[in-house]
């Protein structure tokens, strides 16, 4: 399965996690969203033939402020990704752990989402906010968006709270 991973998180953990596999760095997602670089010029090959990445950078921290004056900023990523439509079987967008403009851009650009959820009480509160945001996005920006599933993380069978969160 030909896969493109887009690291849209300013923390750049996906980029760091794959750094040993990256063949040659190119432009990053900041360049695509804010400097109008093409997605094709920003795709970095990895040592796996089936996996490419568009790297992140901590410059994304200021992206929301820099995009304030941009019309239809929620569609910046979607517009850029249309240029590579059909070239990948799956595109995975790694989002920041907050409901920011970057997350909204990812949701507008996506067909479906997989929600990683820590099995702890406060994560459920965040999930409630995310569900409300998804509904707003479906109504106003992307009616085709569907939740593929929830992936429980840091699950501990010995912990009663983990079981309660799962239920």
ChimeraX attribute file (.defattr): number of C-alpha atoms within 10 A of each C-alpha:
attribute: neighborCount
match mode: 1-to-1
recipient: residues
	/A:1	9
	/A:2	13
	/A:3	16
	/A:4	21
	/A:5	19
	/A:6	22
	/A:7	25
	/A:8	28
	/A:9	24
	/A:10	20
	/A:11	18
	/A:12	18
	/A:13	17
	/A:14	20
	/A:15	23
	/A:16	15
	/A:17	10
	/A:18	13
	/A:19	14
	/A:20	10
	/A:21	15
	/A:22	19
	/A:23	13
	/A:24	11
	/A:25	15
	/A:26	15
	/A:27	20
	/A:28	26
	/A:29	28
	/A:30	24
	/A:31	19
	/A:32	20
	/A:33	23
	/A:34	16
	/A:35	10
	/A:36	12
	/A:37	16
	/A:38	18
	/A:39	22
	/A:40	14
	/A:41	13
	/A:42	19
	/A:43	21
	/A:44	21
	/A:45	19
	/A:46	18
	/A:47	13
	/A:48	11
	/A:49	10
	/A:50	13
	/A:51	18
	/A:52	22
	/A:53	26
	/A:54	26
	/A:55	27
	/A:56	24
	/A:57	20
	/A:58	12
	/A:59	13
	/A:60	22
	/A:61	14
	/A:62	11
	/A:63	16
	/A:64	13
	/A:65	10
	/A:66	11
	/A:67	16
	/A:68	10
	/A:69	9
	/A:70	10
	/A:71	9
	/A:72	9
	/A:73	19
	/A:74	20
	/A:75	18
	/A:76	21
	/A:77	23
	/A:78	17
	/A:79	13
	/A:80	18
	/A:81	16
	/A:82	11
	/A:83	12
	/A:84	11
	/A:85	10
	/A:86	8
	/A:87	11
	/A:88	14
	/A:89	11
	/A:90	12
	/A:91	19
	/A:92	17
	/A:93	21
	/A:94	18
	/A:95	22
	/A:96	18
	/A:97	12
	/A:98	11
	/A:99	13
	/A:100	12
	/A:101	16
	/A:102	24
	/A:103	20
	/A:104	20
	/A:105	21
	/A:106	24
	/A:107	26
	/A:108	24
	/A:109	22
	/A:110	18
	/A:111	15
	/A:112	15
	/A:113	17
	/A:114	12
	/A:115	14
	/A:116	15
	/A:117	18
	/A:118	17
	/A:119	21
	/A:120	19
	/A:121	12
	/A:122	9
	/A:123	14
	/A:124	14
	/A:125	10
	/A:126	14
	/A:127	15
	/A:128	11
	/A:129	12
	/A:130	15
	/A:131	12
	/A:132	11
	/A:133	16
	/A:134	22
	/A:135	15
	/A:136	13
	/A:137	18
	/A:138	16
	/A:139	12
	/A:140	10
	/A:141	18
	/A:142	17
	/A:143	14
	/A:144	12
	/A:145	19
	/A:146	16
	/A:147	12
	/A:148	11
	/A:149	11
	/A:150	13
	/A:151	12
	/A:152	15
	/A:153	12
	/A:154	11
	/A:155	16
	/A:156	11
	/A:157	9
	/A:158	8
	/A:159	11
	/A:160	10
	/A:161	15
	/A:162	19
	/A:163	14
	/A:164	11
	/A:165	16
	/A:166	15
	/A:167	6
